[in-house]
């Protein structure tokens, strides 16, 4: 066990000790199936939590609100986009009998949650957090990620860079461990491809003023700007970049920079920004069409990428639980390992047993002006990457 993993589990154990009372025993035939959801409803990623909640709730509703013949009970908590509140709230949820944890969104919060769920042997469903270290060979037994890794998104961003003919880039990444790792990987790929990184900045997570950075970028000869930021950070940067006219002669793009909900928050200055896309409502398959129709009927809006991923992951996990006809969590883990989701809203997905990471296609798109009935600003999917081009084999 490495030092980082030991530290995380140790911190989680300390948090558990600090909770009054003892953990309840799990009944073989409980009255309800309890889900503890720890999502960002505030903080830099607060814009993400709404879609995650709505997508997950619809997954539950569309199965009649039951799992293993029992009603599903969800308790929603705000992670505040911070590890400590996420840990504290998940700890309380587990002490109240949660049989699984759903969340978080920031990778730091998710890594913190892994310590708790591993110690208590509670499944953790991850549908947004992208740090590659969350799922790795011989890693966390109880964590499953049904969505993208940052590594696959970095690979898509590099393919976009080469296809667009960009030769000089300025890089901006939130001052955050996973984004620093992502930018390091992107820079290595850029060097190999003969692409020059002319400048780098790491503003703090939740930064509200990018004017100095934007001015620096404008004075360089970079023909593109790679932005490894998301949530309110991406929104703020693109708004301020638009005011400065930065996108007029420099291509703005990033692995998780935009989707419809983020573009709507930016406004017209989002047009032309390119980004990896976790999920998109335009995917043409029966499962996605049924989901989009149900989502629009329930919420009167198009599902964003965070809603689509949450729906897909929650549906997959709960279907797997049902398939075991068992309340033994070890049976759920064994069944999810190596399972295949043929009817995913994103197409075929396969859960690798070696690292609990879902193999899936990768989507890339650009923001364009939409026309009714679509949102005023929408993502146009320009590239679909196959899993074998995005996921390296599990390292033993």
N, C-alpha and C positions, 0 to 999 in steps of 0.2 A: 504494500500500500504506500503511495507516495505521500510526501509531506503535506501537499495541498489538500489531498483527500482526507488525511488524518486530522488536519486542522478543522476542516469543515465539519466532519463527524463529531469531533470534540466539542465544537461550538454548539452544534445541535443538541448534543447530550446535555450540555450545561443549560441550554434553554429549556429542555424537557424537565430537568430537575427543578427549575424555578417555577414550574406550574403546580399549584396546589392540587392535592388529591392524586389518585392513581388512575391509570388507564383502564377503561372497562374491557372486560373479556368480550370477544366477538361471539355472538350467538350463532348456532348453526342455521337458525331460521328467524332472523331479525324481522322486526315490523317494517323497516324501511331500508332502502339502499342510500346511504348518506355520502354525499359528495362535498368535499371542502374545496371551494374555488377561491384562489388568492390571485386577483388580477389587478392591473393598474387602472384605477379610476381617477387618480390625481398624479401630479408630478410630470416629468418630461414625456412619459409614455402614456399619460392619462387619456389621450385621444384614441388609444388602441383598445382600452378595456371594454368600451361599450359594444363594439363589434364582436369581441370574444364572448362576452356574456350572451348576446343575442344568438350567436351561432350555436353555442353549446346548449342553450335553453331550447332552441328549435330541434336539435338532435334528440333531446329528451322527449319533447312534445310529440315528435313524429313517430315515436315508438310507443305511444300511448302513456307516457310518463311512468313506465314500469321497467324493472330489470329483475330477472329471476322471479317473476310473478309478484314483486313487491313494489310499492310506489317509491319513486326517486325523490329524495329530499336534498336540495342544494342550499348551502349557506355561502353567500357571496361576501368576500372581504376585500378591502382595498390594500394592495401592497405598497401604495404610494410611490412606486418605482424605486423602492429602497429595500435592501436585503433584510435589515433588522425588523421592520414592521412585518415583512413577509414571513419571517421565521416565527415571530411572536404569534401571529394570527394563525398560521398553519399548526403551530403547537397546540393552541386552544382547540382548533377544529378536530385534531386527532384525539385529544383528550375527551372530546364530546362524542367520539365514536365514528368519525369519518372513515369510510372504507377505501377511499382514494382521494388524492389531491390533484386538482387541476390548476395549472399555472406554471410560472408567472408570465412575465413578458420580457423584462430585462434579464439578461443572462446571469448577472450577478445575483439577482433574487432567486433565479432558478437553481443555481449552484448551491446557494444557501439552503434551499428547500430539499435538495438531494441528501444533505446530511441527515435531516430529520426523517425523511421517508425511508432512507436506507436503514437507519437505526431501528425504526418501528416496523419495518417490513410492510410498508404501505405503498401501493402503486402510485407513481407520479406521472401524469399525462402532460407532455410538453407539446404545445402546438404553435409556438412563436419563437421562443428563445433560440438563438442560432449558434452560440459558441460551440465550436467543434468538440471541445472537451466534455460537453454534457453527455455525449454518446461516443464512447470509444471502446475498443476491444478490451475485454476483461474489466469493464468499468462497473457502473452502478446496476445492480440486478433489478431494482424496482422502478427504474426510470425508462420511459419509452417516449421517443420523439417521432411524431407523425408528420413533421414539417421540415423545412429546409435547414441546412447547415450554412454557416457563413462561408465555409470553404467552397461549397458548390456555387454560391452567389458570387464569390470573388472570381471563380473561373468564368462564369457568365459575363461578368464585368470586363474581364480581360479580353474575351472573345469579341465583345462589343467594341472595345478600344481598338483592336486590330482591324475589325471590319470597317470602322469609321475612319480609319487612316490617321488616327491621332498619334502625334510623335512626341509632344511635350505636354506633361500634365502637372498641375498643382494639386496636391492632396490635402484634404481636410478630414480629420476623424475626431469624433468625440473622445475626450480624455478618459478612457474607459478601457479596461483590460482587453475585452474581446475586440473592440474596434482597433486598438493598437496592434493586436495580433493579426487582424484582417488586413490592415494597411501594410504590415510587414510582409505578409504573403503576397499581396498585390504588387508591392514594390519589387519583390524578387522575381515575379513573373514578368513585370515590365522590363527589368534589366535584361532578362533572357531574351525578350522580344525586341530589344533595341529601342525601347521607349524611355525617354528621360523624365525623371521626376524633378522638376525645377524648384519646388518648394513644398514644405509640409507644415501644417499647423494642427495642434490638438487643443481646441477650446474645451472648456469644462462642459460636462453633461448638463443640459438645461440652460445653456448660454443664450443670452437675449440680445447681444450686440455683436454682430459680425462685421461691422463697418471697417475696422482696421484691417481685418483679414481680407475682406473683399477689395479694399484699396490696394493691398499688397499684390493680390492676384492680378488685378487689372493692369498693373505696371509690368507684369512679366510677359514673355512671349509664349506662354502656355496656350495651346489650342484646345485644351480640355481641362475640366476640373472634376476629379473623382471625389465624391462625398460619401464617406462611410459614417453616416448619421441617419437617424430616423425619428419618428414622432415629432414633437414640437421643435426639435433641433433642425430637422430637415425643412419644416415649414418656415421657421424664422429665417434660415439662410436663404431659401429661394425667394422669399418676400423681399428681403433686403438686397439680394443680388438683382432682382428685377428692378428695384428702384434705381440701382446704379447702372443698369443696362449691361450687366456682366455677360448675360447669355447671348448678346448680339454677335459676339465674335469668339466665344468660347463655349464648347459643348459641356453642359452640366449633366452629370450622371452619377449613379451610385448603386450598390448592391440592393439596398432596401430603402431607397430614397422616396419613392412615390407609389401610391395607389389612388383610387378614387376619393377616399375620405381625406387623405393628406393633400391631394391636389385641390379639393374643394376648400380646404383651410388656407391654402396658398393663394388661390385665385388665378387670374389669367397669366401671371408670371410663371406658373407651373408648366405652361405649354412648351413643349420641346424637351423637357427634362426626361431623361431615360433612366430606367430602373429595372432591377429584378422584381418580379411580381410573385408573391407567395401562392396566390389563387386568383382566378378571374371568372366572373360570372358568364363570360362568353364561351367558356370551354364547352365543346359540343359533344355531350354524351347524355344518355337518359337520366342518370343519377343527378347530374348537375342541373339539368333542366327542371327536374322535380324539386330540387332544393331551392333554386332561384324562385320558382313559382310560389312555393310555400313561404319563403322568406319575405317576398314582396307582399304577399297577402297578409302576413302577420305584422310586419313592421313598416309597410308602405315605403320601402326604399330598396335600392340595389345592395346586395351583400358586398362588403369590402373584403379585402384579402384576409383580414384578421377573423372576420366572421366565418368565411369559407373554411379556413384552416381549423377553427375551433369546432365547427359542425362536423367536419370530416373526421377529425381525431376522436371526438367524443362518440360519434356513431360507431366507429371502428372498435373502440375499446369496449363499449357497452354491448355490442353484438358479440364480441369475443367472450365477455363474462357470461352472457346468456348461453353461449354454445357449450360452456363447461357444465351447466346445470349444477353448479357447486358454489358454496360460500367460502371455500378455501382459497385464500388469495394466492397461494402457491400454484394452484391449478390455473388461475387467471394468467399469471406470469408465464407459465409453461405454454399455455395456449396462444398467447400473444407473440411469443418468440417464433419467428419463422412463418407467421401467418401471412396470408395474401388477401388484399382487399381489391377484388376485381371490379367492384362497383363504387370505387371512390369517386368523388365529384371531380377529381383531378386526373382520372384515369387509373390504370393499375398501380398499386403500391404493394411493396413487399417489406415486411418487418425483418430486418436481419437479426438473426439470433446472436451473432458475434458481438454486436454493439448496441442493439435495440434502436437502430436508426432505420427509418423508412426510406427505401429506395424509390425514387419517383422522378418524373420529368421536371425540368426547370423552365420557368417562363421568364421572358424578357420583353419589355414594352416601352412605349413612349407616350407621354401625355399629349392629348390632342383635344380640340374643341369637340364636344359632343352634340348630338341632335336628339330631340325627343324621339322615343321615351327614355333615352339614356341620360345619365347625368350631364350637366353642362360641360364638365371636364371629365374625360374618360381615358383609360389606358388602352392603347392599341397594342395588342400582342404582336410583336414582330419576329420573335424567335422562340422555338420550342427545342430544348436540349434534352437528349435522352440520358437516362441514368448512368449508362456505362461511360459517358463523357464527363460526368460530374462527381462520381463517387469512387475514390480509390479503394482497393481491396482492404479488408480489415487487417491491420498489422497485429501480428501475434505477440 
